[in-house]
Amino acid sequence: MACLDSDFMVDLLRMNPTAHAKLGALLSNGMGVCTTAISASELFEGAYLSARPAETMQRVRGLLDRLIILDFDFAAADIYGRLSAGLKRKGQDMADFDLAIASIALSRKEVLITKNMKHFARIDGLMLDSW
């Protein structure tokens, strides 16, 4: 399955043709699509902050209703702790939400679809794809 990062879903909602082509390619190759509860919360935040919250929320819910939503569970929590400690030992830091998204994708062995390749590339073993 392909795990859609927040930036990819924002581009879908903004009708970015490249993002829509990527989604079409994923689906035509038989790949299922999912996202994380963390990414969903980022979309909800953006909707509530938008100039037209009701309209934006309807579009966000419409997208999320078609996806499998992966929770931050015990396995992801364990991975999060290991990754966070490892990055801190290296003197690096990563935003908590991004680290949680990576942890969920890793725990489920999903490919994370994101434009933020350089940022997520610091996570060993995380499978990444962009558009």
Residue, then its C-alpha position, 0 to 999 in steps of 0.5 A: m500500500a502507499c501511505l499518502d503524506s499530508d503534502f501529497m493530499v494537499d496537492l490532491l485537494r488543490m487539484n494538482p495534475t501531477a499529484h492526480a497523475k501519481l494517484g492514478a498510477l498507484l491505483s492502476n498498478g493495483m496499489g491500495v492507498c492509505t494515510t495516517a491519523i497524524s496526516a489526517s489531523e494536519l488536513f483537519e487543521g488546515a481546513y479549520l484555518s482556511a478562508r472557507p472552513a465548511e467547504t474545505m472540511q467537506r473536501v477533506r472529509g471526502l478525500l479521507d473517507r476514501l482512504i484507509i486511516l492508519d492509527f498510531d499504535f503500540a508498534a508505531a510508538d516503539i519505532y517512534g521512541r527508537l527513531s527519536a532517540g537515534l536522531k537526538r543522539k546524532g544531534q538531529d531533530m525531526a518534528d514530532f508529527d513527521l516522526a510519528i508519520a514515519s513510524i506508522a509507515l515503517s510499522r506497517k511496511e508502507v511506502l510513504i508518498t511525499k515531496n519531503m524526500k530529503h527530510f524523511a530520507r534520514i529515517d533508515g528503512l523508510m520506503l519513500d516515493s515522490w511525484 
